[in-house]
Every structure is written in C-alpha cells, then in structure tokens.
C-alpha cells in the first residue's frame, strides 16, 4: 500500500510545491511508483510537470465532485530517466470549495478516490494549497502523515504553531492516524544568524522530526518550473536538485526503518 504524504503549510512562499514536485521526482528516480496529487487551484505543480493546465479536460476537480474517475483524471508525466503519475489541477479547482459543501462526506472525497488505487503506488504525494480550506482538509483527511516545508525565520515559528494546532484538530475529528512525518528546512542560507537560530530551535523542539536534509537557496530550483521540469530533470547536478534527491532517499529510508520496526 502507498505511503500517502501531504505537503502542507498554511504560509505561502515556503517552497511547498517545489518540495512536492521534486520529492516525487527523487522517489521516481529511486525506482518508486509515485503519484503526485495537485490540490492547489493555482496548478503550479501541474505546470512544473510540463502540463499545460488550461488544456487538461479532466482534473482533480472533476474527480472530487464525482464527474470523472481516477483513471480519467490521471496523467503520466515522463522525463529523461524517470516518470510518475499526476492528478492535475487548474483554476476550475477553486470552484470545488463551493460545490463540495453540498456533497456527502465532503472532507473524504480525495480519500475515497485514492482508496481503490493506493495499491498501485509506493508513494502518493499531495500538494496542498497554502490555506486551511476544504481542499487542504481533503488532503489531510486522505494522508497518513504530513511534511511541512518551512523557512528558518521568526514568523515561520508562529505559523508552525498554528499548523500543529490545526493538525491536532484534524486528527481528533477526521483522521486519527495523521502524524507529522517531518519538518523540512527550505531556502536555507547558513550565512544568516537568525536562520541558524531558528534551525536550532526546530531541532530542539522537534528532534528527529526535523529532516537531516536541508534545501538551500538555489536559482536552479526557481528556474526549473518555467521549463516544465522538476529540478532533477532540469539540472540534476545543481545544489537544489541534489538536496531533493537526498530528501527522497531520507524519506525512503525512514519508511523502510519504520516498516522494519513494525514487522
């Protein structure tokens, strides 16, 4: 069965979509069967896969409201030496907020859609929007764990406290198995004293929940989406791409270690 991981942060601009996209690329490069579910109406993860979102006729929107099957919405995206599946999104998804309110089991629509196909994948990565709305709730209700990308700055700590409280509520009312898989430090600049201080605070309070991998500020990560590619397909030797490949290895190792402990 797939490990379902929601990449989420209520604060925007922290590298959430970059993380979801490049984590999928790294896991696929390691030979894992991967699905990326784009739950953000901006559709940036979809664009980052080289898909022209305006041209897609079946998206995660139709899947959530029951107008398309998983097979109809799924796309295969391939690069030089790796590939993974995508549930694409575009601006239509913004309308799902209103339409989902009227539907039965509105918080569980994504979970229901993934239940029948989770055996086809090793990892399902959900790119959640940077807001606590019904789409994010669907992502959190479907996931087993969350990955939280964050910058090492003062306001990020405040936002993290709010997010942890949100996750507690989701666990209490919608998804009792949901846990924090890990915190990922992104856009990291070791020259900044505050960055080092916040990083130290994260390690102090969250211990081994903080990934060892640190994603640096890197222009190649910013450039890659404009070419419709993950950084690992655009410039694999860049520092940013190498960091995300290391993250994929760490995520895989954590899963193997956890499964070994429960065997």
N, C-alpha and C positions, 0 to 999 in steps of 0.2 A: 504493500500500500504506500501511497505517496506521503511524503512529509509535506504538509501544507504550511507555508510560512508567509505571513502578511508583513510587508514592508510598510511601516507607518510612522508618521509623526505629524501632529496637528500643526506644527510650524512648517511653513513653506521654505524653499530655498536651501534645504539641508542636504541635497543630493539623493533624495528618496528614489526618484525614477532612475537616475543614473545607477544607483545601487541595485535596484530590482533587475534592470536590463543586463548589467554586467555580471551580476551573480548568476543569472540564467546562462549567459554566455560561458562563464567559467565552469559551471557544472556540466553543461553540454560538452565542453571541450574535454572534460574528465570522463566522458562516456556515459553520463547520467541521462535518463529520459526526463525531459523538463517541459513544463507548461508555464507560460507567463500570462497571467490574467490582468489586463489593464482595466482598472476600476475608476480611473480618473477621466472625467469628461474632456479634459484638455488633450487626451490621447497622445501624450508625449512619448510614452513607452512604445506605442504603436508606430509613431513616426521614427523613433530610434531604431526600429527593426527594418526600416526601409519600406514600410507600407504607407501608401497614400490614403490617409484615413477617410478623406472625403469620398473616395471611390468604393469603400467597403460597404457591401449591401447588408451583410449580417454581422452584427457586433454583439458584444456582451450585453448591450441594451436590450436587443430582441430576446436574448437568452433569459435575462432576468424577468422580463414581463411575460414570458411564455410564448413568444411569437417565432422562436427558432430553437432548434435542437442544438445540443453541444456540437454535433458533427457538422451542422450547417454553419455555425459561427467560428469554428476553429480554422486557423490558417497555419501553414507550415512555413517557417522562415529559415532560409539556409544561407550560410556564409562559406568561406573557403573550405574549412575542415570541421565545421560543426553546424548543427541545426537544432531548433527546438520549436515547439508549438506555441501559438499565440491566440488568446482571445482578445481581439482588437476593440478599441473604443474610439468614439468621435463625439462631437458636440451633442449628438442625439441623446447621449447618456445623461445629460443634465435633466432631461425630461423624466427620467426614471424616478427621480425624487418624488415627484407628484404622483406618478402612476403606481408606484409601489405601495403608497399609503392605503390604496383601496384593495390591495391583493392579500389573500390569505397567506399566513406565515411570511410576511414581508421581510423579516430580518434573516430568513433562512433560504432565500431564493438561490443565492450562489452556492450554498452548501448542498442544496438539493440537486443542482445542476452538476456539481462535481462528484457527488456520491457514486454515480454509476461509472465514472471513468478514472477514479483515483488509482485503480489497479494498473492503468496503462502508463503511469509515470512514477519516477522515483522522487521527484520534487515538483510541487506546484507553488509558484511564487506569485503573490498577489500584490500589485502596486496600488495602494490605497490613495485616495485624494487627500490633500493637506487640510482636512477639516473633519470634524466629527459630525457626519451626516449619515443618512440611511445607507449610502453606498459603503462608507467605511464600516458601519455596523455589519453589513453583509460580509465584508472581508474578514472582520474579526470573529464573526459567528462561524465562518467556514474554516478558519485556521486552527492549527494546533498550537502555534506559537507565533510571536512577533519579533521582527528585527527592527530596531529603532536606530536609524542613521541620525547623527547629530553633530553639530559643530561644537567645538570646545570654547564656548563663550558664555558670559553670565546669563543672558536671557534664555539660553538653551536649558540651563538647570531648572529655571522656573517652569518652562514648558514641559520638561520631563516629569516634574512633579504632577502636573495636571494630567499628563498622559497616563502615568501609573495609576492615578485615581480612576480614570476612565476604564482602564483595563480591569481593575478590580470590580467595577460595576458590571462590565460585560461578562466577566467570569461568574459573578453572583447570579445574574439574571438570564444569560443567554448561552454561555459556553463554558462549562465548569473545567474543561481541560486546558483552556487557554493559559499560556505562560509566556514570560519574556525569554526568548531564545538568546538574545544578546543585544548589546549596545555597540554600534559601530561609529568610531570617530572618523568624520569626513572633513574634507577641505582643511586638512591639518597643516599648520605652519609652526614648526618647532621653534622658530625664532621669537615667537610672541610669548612673553612671560605668562599672560593670562591663559593662553592656550594650554600651557604646561600645568598651570594650577588647576584648571577645570578638569583636565585629563586625570590628574592625581585624585581629585575629589570623586570622579566617577569610579576609579579603581578602588578607592577606599570604601565607598558605599555599596558598590555592586559586585566587587570581587571578580570571580571568573565569569560573570555575565558579560563583562566587557571583552569584546574580541581582541585578541592579540594583534590582529591585522589593523593597521591604520592607513586610511586613504589620504594621500597628500593632495594639496592643491596642484592641479596639473592641467595645462592648457589642452592636452590631447583629449581628456575626458569631456571638456566643453565643446571641442570641435567635432567629435565623432558623430553626434546625432544629426548634424547638418549634412552628413554624408550617408545617413540612413543605416548606420552600423553601430554595434557596440564597440567600445574601445578595444576589446580583444580581437576584433576583426579589422579595425581601422589602423591601429598601431600597437601591436602586441608587446613591443619592447618598451613602450612608454612606462613611466613610473606608475601612473594611474592604472593602466591595464594590468600591470604586474601585481599591484595591490589587490585588485579584484580577483585575480586568479588565485592569489594566496588566500583571500577570503573564502572562495569556493572550496578550496582544499580544507580550510579550517571548519567550515560548515559540514562538509562531508565527514571529516574526522570526528566531529562532535556527535554526529548521528551514529556513526559506527561504534563509538565508545559507549553511547547510551544504550544502543541495542545489545551490545556485548554485556553490559551490566544487568540488563533485564532478562537475558537469555537463561 
